[in-house]
Amino acid sequence: MRGAKPKNNNSGDGDDGGGDGGGGAPHLLAALDQESGAVLAQQRVQDKTSEIPALKQLLAPHDLTGAVVTADALHTQTDTAQWIRDRGAD
């Protein structure tokens, strides 16, 4: 992520853009294998959207059968938990 902030953010106000197109660093969501520490998948969360639907988009292409999915408190949503369980994961 170092150097990911666009060079055109010259506002000098300390604002990182906040996802409003103001030149902030990209907001990325990643899937990490806890055992190896390897990033398995990563995607940008679109400006002015939430990580909640982005989690499903990130994990959808992967076989989750038997996996244990951990996420921060933001993702403690009934719909998200059911979606993960429907794919064979806990």
SULMO-V124441 format. One record per pair of residues at least 4 apart in sequence whose ideal C-beta (glycine too) atoms are under 7 Angstrom apart, sorted by the first residue. I is the first residue (numbers start at 1). GAP is how many residues later the second one is. D is the distance in Angstrom with one decimal. If there is no record, write none. Layout:
BEGIN
I,GAP,D + I,GAP,D
END
This chain:
BEGIN
1,24,6.2 + 4,21,4.8 + 4,22,5.7 + 5,4,6.3 + 5,18,6.6 + 5,19,6.6 + 5,20,4.5 + 6,17,4.5 + 8,15,5.6 + 9,8,6.3 + 9,13,6.4 + 9,14,2.9 + 11,4,6.3 + 15,7,6.4 + 16,8,4.0 + 16,9,6.1 + 17,5,3.6 + 17,6,4.7 + 17,7,2.4 + 18,4,6.6 + 18,6,5.9 + 19,5,6.4 + 19,8,6.4 + 19,28,4.4 + 19,29,5.8 + 20,27,6.8 + 21,26,6.1 + 26,18,5.1 + 27,17,6.7 + 27,18,4.4 + 28,14,5.6 + 28,15,7.0 + 28,16,5.7 + 29,14,5.9 + 29,16,5.5 + 29,22,5.7 + 29,25,5.1 + 29,26,6.6 + 29,29,5.5 + 30,9,5.1 + 30,11,6.9 + 30,12,4.3 + 31,9,4.6 + 31,10,4.4 + 31,27,5.8 + 31,28,6.4 + 32,5,6.9 + 32,7,5.6 + 32,8,6.8 + 33,4,6.9 + 33,5,4.9 + 33,7,5.5 + 41,17,5.6 + 41,21,6.7 + 43,11,6.7 + 43,14,6.6 + 43,15,5.3 + 45,4,6.1 + 45,6,5.5 + 45,9,4.7 + 49,5,7.0 + 51,4,6.2 + 51,23,5.9 + 52,22,6.8 + 52,23,6.6 + 52,25,6.2 + 52,28,6.6 + 53,4,6.5 + 54,4,6.1 + 55,4,6.3 + 55,16,6.5 + 55,20,5.7 + 55,25,6.4 + 56,4,5.9 + 56,27,5.8 + 59,5,6.3 + 64,5,6.8 + 64,20,6.7 + 64,23,4.2 + 64,24,5.8 + 64,25,3.8 + 65,23,3.8 + 65,24,7.0 + 66,22,6.5 + 67,22,4.2 + 68,21,6.8 + 68,22,5.2 + 69,15,5.1 + 69,20,5.2 + 71,4,3.7 + 75,5,5.4 + 77,4,6.7 + 78,4,6.3 + 79,4,6.3 + 80,4,6.5 + 81,4,6.3 + 82,4,6.1 + 83,4,7.0 + 84,5,4.9 + 85,4,6.8
END
